[in-house]
Amino acid sequence: MNAMEILTHVDHTLLKPESTWDQVKALCDEAMEYHCATVCIPPAFVKRAVDYVQGNLKVCTVIGFPNGYHTTAAKIFETKDAVENGASEIDMVINIGLVKDRDWKALGEEIAGVKAACLGRPLKVIIETCLLTDLEKQRLCQIVAKEEADYLKTSTGFSTGGATREDVALLRANLPETVKVKASGGVRTLEDAQAYLELGAERLGASALVGEVRKQS
């Protein structure tokens, strides 16, 4: 897979708290130029970005980000707001405390509530793999599949670690084909990107890959 093909799998990402509109606009310009899958940006910029790209790029945003400990009602409200503002895809952080409490029912209800609020838009469920055991990851694969989310995403990039090859392989092995994998957090080189795609990831969350391709051109 060549570099430009890799970028078609990338959610070109800018989620730093100090992000400005000029930076988001530049991100959109890069994503359109290099044919990225989406831009992934803070919720506050979604409407402005959607107006700016004029249908030439999908706009993804984050819900319950980055810690995931918002109430389910708050996450549903955030999702409805993002959809009303024109978001094409939704990446939500689960309540990791529910995993540690083994409250699988409440966790399933949270995912189902956000999924319904997406109104048919793709939902990516961020499980923060660096905080979980392999058994917890496997259980989450079952729950995410049961609630019919579209993707299981490894990481926010804001915790103690990001995507790993081992986690991507584990998630892909424990998910049905109907649920895709997004590798995110620390995906900085084209070699990493290629490896994750070969391991079964369909989407990559990254801020540096467009720059890597630009250096080569």
Stockholm file with secondary structure:
# STOCKHOLM 1.0

chainA/1-217         MNAMEILTHVDHTLLKPESTWDQVKALCDEAMEYHCATVCIPPAFVKRAVDYVQGNLKVCTVIGFPNGYHTTAAKIFETKDAVENGASEIDMVINIGLVKDRDWKALGEEIAGVKAACLGRPLKVIIETCLLTDLEKQRLCQIVAKEEADYLKTSTGFSTGGATREDVALLRANLPETVKVKASGGVRTLEDAQAYLELGAERLGASALVGEVRKQS
#=GR chainA/1-217 SS CCHHHHHTTEEEECCCTTCCHHHHHHHHHHHHHTTCSEEEECGGGHHHHHHHHTTSSEEEEEESTTTCCSCHHHHHHHHHHHHHTTCSEEEEECCHHHHHTTCHHHHHHHHHHHHHHTTTSCEEEECCGGGSCHHHHHHHHHHHHHTTCSEEECCCSSSSCCCCHHHHHHHHHHSCTTSEEEEESSCCSHHHHHHHHHTTCSEEEESSHHHHHHHHC
#=GC SS_cons         CCHHHHHTTEEEECCCTTCCHHHHHHHHHHHHHTTCSEEEECGGGHHHHHHHHTTSSEEEEEESTTTCCSCHHHHHHHHHHHHHTTCSEEEEECCHHHHHTTCHHHHHHHHHHHHHHTTTSCEEEECCGGGSCHHHHHHHHHHHHHTTCSEEECCCSSSSCCCCHHHHHHHHHHSCTTSEEEEESSCCSHHHHHHHHHTTCSEEEESSHHHHHHHHC
//
